Amino acid sequence: MRGVVCLWLLIWLLPARADGEQPQAWNTYDISAQELSRALEAFSRSSGMAVLVDRQLTRGRRSIGVQGRLTATQALNTLLVGTGLMARYTRADAFTLQIAQVAPVPLPPGATGTGSQVGSSYALAIQSAIERRLCASPLTRPGGYRALLQVWIGRDGAVQHSRLVTSSGDSQRDAALVDSVQHLRIERSPPSSLRQPVTLLLVPDSSGKRMECTQQEGAFGA
């Protein structure tokens, strides 16, 4: 029985659907950034979708929230950005969650995905891409905060999923960090032996190990 108790079945929160109502109809969402579990409850009430979630998956995870007029799928995808989780639909109006997985995509022309890029060489390629993206905005510019991010990188070098593991201490910056790595593309294809997710530690000036933005100073008008 314990295994059953660990799951939420939120379908009981939902009103009965009117005949002919479409689960993917457009709807207006106004769900603030908060614990993922609470965000999913609000989403379930707004969308009419049934949610079956293992509490262990949502524990310690936060959602960046969602605002605007969207379909249920669009709203859910936005809620899950930066959580390291992805939806798995059990029917058109019901879903559960699972750990993010890298979807198979074709390799770019000329890329081999072999182990020749393992180690510091590919790590530097990741750092360079992340550095350029973070340095493009004063809000995410490294040096004044600490945060821990995880990213899942596809065979084409594009970041498919991300997770903010530890907060920077500022909810606005957290949302900007998550947004900054969405659809980021590494210039090189990852080696086949790359272990996913890749963990990125952003540290303040005092550590002596922070990223440098000297080449991007012009982006800040300095």
C-alpha positions as CSV (number, residue, x, y, z in Angstrom):
1,M,0.0,0.0,0.0
2,R,2.8,2.4,0.6
3,G,3.7,2.6,-3.0
4,V,0.2,3.7,-3.8
5,V,0.2,6.4,-1.1
6,C,3.3,8.0,-2.7
7,L,1.3,9.0,-5.7
8,W,-1.1,11.9,-6.2
9,L,-4.2,11.3,-8.2
10,L,-5.5,14.8,-8.9
11,I,-8.4,13.7,-11.1
12,W,-10.7,14.1,-8.2
13,L,-10.0,17.8,-8.1
14,L,-11.4,18.2,-11.6
15,P,-14.9,19.1,-12.8
16,A,-16.6,16.8,-15.2
17,R,-15.9,17.6,-18.8
18,A,-18.7,18.9,-20.9
19,D,-19.5,16.8,-24.0
20,G,-17.3,17.8,-26.9
21,E,-14.9,19.8,-24.8
22,Q,-11.4,19.6,-26.2
23,P,-8.4,19.1,-23.8
24,Q,-6.1,21.1,-26.1
25,A,-8.4,24.1,-26.3
26,W,-6.7,27.5,-25.7
27,N,-6.9,28.8,-22.1
28,T,-5.5,31.7,-20.1
29,Y,-3.0,30.7,-17.5
30,D,-1.6,32.7,-14.6
31,I,0.5,30.4,-12.5
32,S,3.3,32.0,-10.5
33,A,6.7,30.6,-9.9
34,Q,6.5,28.2,-7.0
35,E,7.1,24.6,-5.9
36,L,6.4,22.3,-8.8
37,S,3.8,20.3,-6.9
38,R,1.7,23.4,-6.2
39,A,2.2,24.6,-9.8
40,L,0.9,21.2,-11.1
41,E,-2.2,21.4,-8.9
42,A,-2.9,24.9,-10.2
43,F,-2.4,23.7,-13.8
44,S,-4.7,20.7,-13.3
45,R,-7.5,23.0,-12.1
46,S,-7.0,25.5,-14.9
47,S,-6.6,23.0,-17.8
48,G,-8.9,20.2,-16.7
49,M,-6.1,17.6,-17.2
50,A,-5.6,14.7,-14.8
51,V,-2.2,14.5,-13.2
52,L,-0.6,11.4,-11.7
53,V,2.7,12.3,-10.1
54,D,5.2,10.5,-7.9
55,R,6.0,12.8,-5.0
56,Q,9.6,11.8,-5.1
57,L,10.0,13.3,-8.6
58,T,8.6,16.7,-7.6
59,R,10.3,17.0,-4.2
60,G,12.8,19.9,-4.2
61,R,11.8,21.1,-7.7
62,R,10.4,24.5,-8.6
63,S,8.5,25.7,-11.6
64,I,9.1,29.1,-13.3
65,G,5.3,29.4,-13.7
66,V,3.4,30.2,-16.8
67,Q,1.3,33.2,-17.9
68,G,-0.6,33.8,-21.1
69,R,-3.1,32.2,-23.4
70,L,-1.8,28.8,-24.4
71,T,-2.9,25.2,-25.0
72,A,-2.6,22.8,-22.2
73,T,0.4,21.2,-23.8
74,Q,2.2,24.5,-24.2
75,A,1.4,25.5,-20.7
76,L,2.6,22.2,-19.2
77,N,5.9,22.3,-21.2
78,T,6.5,25.8,-19.9
79,L,5.8,24.7,-16.3
80,L,8.4,21.9,-16.6
81,V,11.2,24.1,-18.1
82,G,14.1,23.9,-15.8
83,T,12.8,21.0,-13.7
84,G,14.6,18.2,-15.4
85,L,11.3,16.4,-15.9
86,M,9.2,15.7,-18.9
87,A,5.5,14.7,-19.4
88,R,4.4,11.3,-20.6
89,Y,0.8,11.3,-21.7
90,T,-1.4,8.4,-20.7
91,R,-4.3,9.8,-22.7
92,A,-5.2,13.1,-24.3
93,D,-6.2,14.7,-21.0
94,A,-4.0,12.9,-18.5
95,F,-0.2,12.6,-18.0
96,T,2.5,11.5,-15.6
97,L,6.0,12.8,-15.2
98,Q,9.4,11.1,-15.8
99,I,13.1,12.1,-15.6
100,A,14.1,14.0,-18.7
101,Q,15.6,11.9,-21.5
102,V,17.6,13.0,-24.5
103,A,15.5,12.5,-27.7
104,P,17.3,10.9,-30.6
105,V,18.1,13.4,-33.3
106,P,20.2,13.2,-36.5
107,L,23.9,14.1,-36.2
108,P,25.0,17.2,-38.0
109,P,26.8,16.6,-41.3
110,G,30.4,15.4,-40.7
111,A,29.8,14.7,-37.0
112,T,30.7,11.3,-35.7
113,G,29.7,11.4,-32.0
114,T,32.8,9.3,-31.2
115,G,34.8,9.4,-27.9
116,S,37.5,11.6,-29.3
117,Q,35.8,14.7,-27.8
118,V,35.7,13.2,-24.2
119,G,37.2,15.2,-21.4
120,S,38.5,18.7,-21.1
121,S,38.1,19.5,-24.8
122,Y,34.3,19.0,-24.9
123,A,34.0,20.5,-21.4
124,L,35.6,23.7,-22.7
125,A,33.1,23.8,-25.6
126,I,30.2,23.6,-23.2
127,Q,31.7,26.2,-20.9
128,S,32.3,28.6,-23.9
129,A,28.7,28.3,-25.1
130,I,27.3,28.7,-21.6
131,E,29.6,31.7,-20.9
132,R,28.6,33.5,-24.0
133,R,24.9,33.0,-23.2
134,L,25.1,34.1,-19.6
135,C,27.3,37.0,-20.3
136,A,24.8,38.4,-22.7
137,S,22.6,39.7,-19.9
138,P,23.5,41.7,-16.7
139,L,21.0,39.6,-14.8
140,T,22.7,36.3,-15.5
141,R,26.3,37.5,-15.8
142,P,28.5,35.2,-13.6
143,G,30.4,36.5,-10.7
144,G,27.8,37.7,-8.2
145,Y,25.9,34.6,-7.3
146,R,26.1,30.8,-6.9
147,A,23.8,28.4,-8.7
148,L,23.8,24.8,-9.8
149,L,22.3,23.8,-13.2
150,Q,22.0,20.6,-15.1
151,V,21.5,20.2,-18.8
152,W,20.7,17.4,-21.2
153,I,22.5,17.7,-24.5
154,G,21.3,16.1,-27.7
155,R,23.5,14.5,-30.4
156,D,23.2,17.6,-32.4
157,G,24.7,19.7,-29.6
158,A,21.4,21.4,-28.6
159,V,20.3,21.5,-25.0
160,Q,17.0,19.6,-24.8
161,H,16.3,19.9,-21.1
162,S,17.6,21.7,-18.1
163,R,17.2,21.7,-14.3
164,L,17.9,24.4,-11.8
165,V,19.2,22.3,-8.9
166,T,20.0,25.1,-6.5
167,S,18.6,28.6,-6.6
168,S,20.8,31.7,-7.1
169,G,18.8,33.3,-4.3
170,D,16.8,35.5,-6.7
171,S,13.7,34.2,-8.4
172,Q,14.0,36.6,-11.3
173,R,17.6,35.5,-11.9
174,D,16.6,31.8,-11.6
175,A,14.0,32.2,-14.3
176,A,16.6,34.0,-16.5
177,L,19.1,31.3,-16.0
178,V,16.7,28.6,-17.0
179,D,15.6,30.6,-20.0
180,S,19.2,31.3,-21.0
181,V,20.1,27.6,-21.5
182,Q,16.9,26.7,-23.3
183,H,17.7,25.7,-26.9
184,L,21.4,26.6,-26.4
185,R,23.5,24.9,-29.0
186,I,27.1,23.7,-28.3
187,E,29.3,24.2,-31.3
188,R,30.4,20.6,-31.3
189,S,28.5,17.4,-31.1
190,P,28.8,15.6,-27.8
191,P,30.8,12.3,-27.6
192,S,28.8,9.2,-27.4
193,S,30.2,8.5,-23.9
194,L,29.0,11.8,-22.4
195,R,27.1,11.2,-19.2
196,Q,23.8,13.0,-18.9
197,P,22.9,15.3,-17.4
198,V,25.9,17.7,-17.5
199,T,26.2,19.6,-14.2
200,L,27.2,23.3,-14.3
201,L,28.3,25.1,-11.1
202,L,28.2,28.9,-11.3
203,V,30.2,30.5,-8.5
204,P,30.8,34.0,-7.2
205,D,34.0,36.1,-7.6
206,S,35.4,35.1,-4.3
207,S,35.9,31.5,-5.4
208,G,38.5,32.4,-8.0
209,K,36.9,29.9,-10.4
210,R,34.2,32.0,-12.0
211,M,33.5,32.4,-15.7
212,E,35.0,35.5,-17.3
213,C,32.9,38.0,-19.4
214,T,35.8,40.1,-20.6
215,Q,35.1,39.4,-24.3
216,Q,31.5,40.3,-23.9
217,E,31.9,43.6,-22.1
218,G,30.4,45.4,-25.1
219,A,27.1,43.7,-24.6
220,F,26.7,45.6,-21.3
221,G,27.7,49.0,-22.6
222,A,30.7,49.1,-20.3
